Every structure is written in C-alpha cells, then in structure tokens.
Amino acid sequence: AGWDLVEVVLEEFESRMREAMNEPMEDKVKSELNWTIHRLHYEKNRRIFDMRYREGTISPQMLEYLRDTKIVDGPLIAKWR
C-alpha cells in the first residue's frame, strides 16, 4: 500500500504549507501572495506522482484513494501521465 511513506510526505508538505500561510505578507506584491502556496501544491502532487510512477513505492489503489479523498489533485497528476 505505502501509506507510511505517503503520510511522511503529506506531513512534511502540511508543515511547509502552514509556514507559508503564516508568512508576513506586507512586503509582497498581490501576485506574490499565493505563489508559495501554489508551488507547494504542485510539489506535493509531483512528489506523490513520482512515488507512484517513477519509484513504484505506492500502489495504484493508494493513489486512487488519495485522489478520491482529494488529498492530491487528480487532474494535475493526470496531466503528467
């Protein structure tokens, strides 16, 4: 299945996302406000994609579960296939 591996990755990205949300935004331009969040979203999904299709460390059923529960972005992952 690979949940243990996925859980570690998700916790790491969740922590980084919290840091990005708490970052001071006074000095940023409007277009920069969400850039970090979008980048982290992309990186998390790319990491899960790599775990499934490049490394083979998680099963197809695990990826399907992550898509169904909206933990990962299914349409974004589908673009990379």
Residue pairs with C-beta under 8 A, 6 or more apart in sequence:
1 58
1 59
1 61
1 62
2 51
2 57
2 58
2 59
2 62
3 62
5 51
5 57
5 58
6 48
6 51
6 58
6 62
6 66
9 44
9 47
9 48
9 51
10 44
10 71
13 40
13 43
13 44
13 47
16 40
17 37
17 40
20 36
20 37
20 40
21 37
23 36
25 33
41 73
42 76
44 72
45 72
45 73
45 76
45 77
46 80
48 58
48 63
48 66
48 72
48 77
49 77
49 80
51 57
51 58
52 58
52 60
52 62
52 63
53 80
53 81
63 72
63 77
66 72
67 74
67 77
